[in-house]
């Protein structure tokens, strides 16, 4: 993940775990909808700050499946869902299982082009 994007997410979430409320410490960035389940890699609406413990507990599940809630009080929160390519708005969750080899290469080029377009 781009270090600049990671810093923006940490600042947006006030260096607080959005699952348990722990401030500071060893924080990571978690995908609300896991990438393997159709969640976007770089969209801010799909990223939250999480402590290592919460990130590992959630694993490759949505917060609802893991029995976790996202602290939204005082934060901009977009409900989970597959995120549209052009917008940070959520839509319904779609599980995608593309051909791994071809899709990875295509995703890498699309990500680079979009990040460049966004100015990262």
C-alpha positions as CSV (number, residue, x, y, z in Angstrom):
1,X,0.0,0.0,0.0
2,X,1.2,3.5,-0.8
3,X,2.7,5.1,2.3
4,X,1.0,8.4,1.6
5,X,-2.4,6.7,1.4
6,X,-1.7,4.8,4.7
7,X,-0.8,8.1,6.4
8,X,-4.0,9.8,5.1
9,X,-6.1,6.9,6.5
10,X,-4.3,7.0,9.9
11,X,-4.8,10.8,10.2
12,X,-8.5,10.5,9.0
13,X,-9.2,7.9,11.8
14,X,-7.2,9.9,14.4
15,X,-4.7,7.1,15.0
16,X,-7.5,5.1,16.6
17,X,-8.6,1.5,15.9
18,X,-12.0,1.7,14.4
19,X,-13.0,-1.7,15.8
20,X,-12.0,-1.5,19.5
21,X,-11.2,2.2,20.0
22,X,-7.5,1.7,21.0
23,X,-5.5,4.8,20.4
24,X,-1.9,4.8,19.2
25,X,0.1,1.6,19.5
26,X,0.8,-0.6,16.6
27,X,-1.9,0.2,14.0
28,X,-2.5,-1.3,10.6
29,X,-4.8,-0.5,7.7
30,X,-7.7,-3.0,7.2
31,X,-10.0,-3.5,4.2
32,X,-13.6,-3.4,5.3
33,X,-14.5,-5.7,2.4
34,X,-11.5,-7.9,1.9
35,X,-9.8,-7.6,-1.5
36,X,-10.3,-11.3,-2.1
37,X,-14.0,-10.8,-1.7
38,X,-14.4,-7.9,-4.2
39,X,-13.3,-4.9,-2.0
40,X,-11.2,-2.2,-3.5
41,X,-7.5,-2.0,-2.6
42,X,-7.1,1.8,-2.6
43,X,-10.5,3.4,-2.1
44,X,-10.6,5.3,1.2
45,X,-14.2,4.2,1.9
46,X,-13.0,0.6,2.1
47,X,-10.0,1.3,4.4
48,X,-10.0,1.8,8.1
49,X,-7.4,1.9,10.8
50,X,-7.2,-1.3,13.0
51,X,-4.9,-2.5,15.7
52,X,-3.1,-5.8,14.9
53,X,-5.3,-7.8,17.2
54,X,-8.6,-6.6,15.6
55,X,-7.1,-7.0,12.1
56,X,-6.2,-10.6,12.8
57,X,-9.5,-11.4,14.4
58,X,-11.4,-10.0,11.4
59,X,-9.1,-11.9,9.0
60,X,-10.7,-12.4,5.5
61,X,-14.3,-11.6,6.6
62,X,-16.6,-8.6,6.5
63,X,-17.1,-6.9,9.9
64,X,-20.6,-8.4,10.1
65,X,-19.3,-11.9,9.5
66,X,-16.6,-11.4,12.1
67,X,-19.1,-10.1,14.7
68,X,-17.4,-6.7,14.8
69,X,-18.8,-3.2,14.5
70,X,-17.0,-0.2,13.1
71,X,-16.9,2.8,15.4
72,X,-18.5,5.5,13.2
73,X,-19.1,8.2,15.8
74,X,-16.9,11.2,14.8
75,X,-15.8,9.5,11.6
76,X,-17.0,9.5,8.0
77,X,-18.2,6.0,7.4
78,X,-19.4,4.3,4.3
79,X,-21.2,1.0,4.9
80,X,-19.5,-2.1,3.5
81,X,-20.1,-3.2,0.0
82,X,-18.4,-3.6,-3.3
83,X,-17.1,-0.1,-4.2
84,X,-17.7,1.4,-7.6
85,X,-14.6,2.1,-9.7
86,X,-15.3,5.9,-10.0
87,X,-16.9,6.6,-6.6
88,X,-16.3,6.1,-2.9
89,X,-19.9,5.0,-2.5
90,X,-20.9,1.5,-1.5
91,X,-23.0,-0.9,-3.5
92,X,-24.1,-4.4,-2.7
93,X,-21.3,-7.0,-2.0
94,X,-20.5,-9.1,-5.0
95,X,-18.1,-12.0,-4.6
96,X,-15.7,-12.1,-7.5
97,X,-13.5,-15.0,-8.4
98,X,-11.6,-14.0,-11.6
99,X,-8.8,-15.9,-13.2
100,X,-6.0,-15.2,-10.7
101,X,-3.0,-14.8,-13.0
102,X,-4.6,-12.6,-15.7
103,X,-6.6,-10.6,-13.2
104,X,-3.6,-9.8,-11.0
105,X,-1.7,-8.3,-13.9
106,X,-4.7,-6.3,-15.1
107,X,-5.5,-5.0,-11.6
108,X,-1.9,-3.9,-11.1
109,X,-2.0,-1.8,-14.3
110,X,-5.4,-0.4,-13.5
111,X,-4.3,0.5,-9.9
112,X,-1.2,2.3,-11.2
113,X,-3.2,4.2,-13.8
114,X,-5.9,5.2,-11.2
115,X,-3.3,6.2,-8.6
116,X,-1.5,8.3,-11.1
117,X,-4.8,9.9,-12.2
118,X,-5.6,10.7,-8.5
119,X,-2.2,12.3,-8.0
120,X,-0.5,9.7,-5.8
